[in-house]
Amino acid sequence: MAVLAWLLIPLFAAVGAAIWGGWASRDRTTGDVAELAGYARFRDAMEKVRPDAEPAAPARPAESLEARDPVDAVESVEPV
C-alpha cells in the first residue's frame, strides 16, 4: 500500500501541473476591447476644452530651470 501512495504523489503532481498549465496559457484578450474603448473615451474627455476654464499659466522661462546648488535650494526652504 505504501508503494501505491508513493506512485500517486507524482500522478497528482502531473495532474496539478496540467491544470495549472492550462490555466496559465488561457486566452486573456477578452477584456482588451472594453479597456481600449474606455481609454479612447478618457483621451477624448481630456482633449475637450471647457468653455469656462481659465487658460493655462505660461511655462517658466528656461533660465529658471537651470541647475542650482543643492545647498542653496535646501537653505531657501522655509521650515514648517
Backbone hydrogen bonds, N-H to C=O, Kabsch-Sander energy under -0.5 kcal/mol:
donor,donor_aa,acceptor,acceptor_aa,energy
5,A,1,M,-1.8
6,W,2,A,-2.0
7,L,3,V,-1.6
8,L,4,L,-1.6
9,I,5,A,-1.3
11,L,7,L,-1.1
12,F,8,L,-2.8
13,A,9,I,-2.1
14,A,10,P,-2.5
15,V,11,L,-2.2
16,G,12,F,-2.7
17,A,13,A,-2.4
18,A,14,A,-2.2
19,I,15,V,-2.3
20,W,16,G,-2.6
21,G,17,A,-2.6
22,G,18,A,-2.1
23,W,19,I,-2.1
24,A,20,W,-2.8
25,S,21,G,-1.6
26,R,23,W,-1.1
28,R,26,R,-0.6
31,G,28,R,-0.5
32,D,29,T,-0.9
35,E,31,G,-2.1
36,L,32,D,-2.8
37,A,33,V,-2.1
38,G,34,A,-2.2
39,Y,35,E,-2.2
40,A,36,L,-2.2
41,R,37,A,-2.1
42,F,38,G,-2.1
43,R,39,Y,-2.6
44,D,40,A,-2.3
45,A,41,R,-2.3
46,M,42,F,-2.2
47,E,43,R,-1.5
48,K,44,D,-1.0
50,R,48,K,-0.5
53,A,50,R,-1.2
64,S,61,P,-1.0
65,L,62,A,-1.4
66,E,63,E,-1.0
73,A,69,D,-1.9
74,V,70,P,-1.9
75,E,71,V,-2.2
76,S,72,D,-1.6
77,V,74,V,-1.0
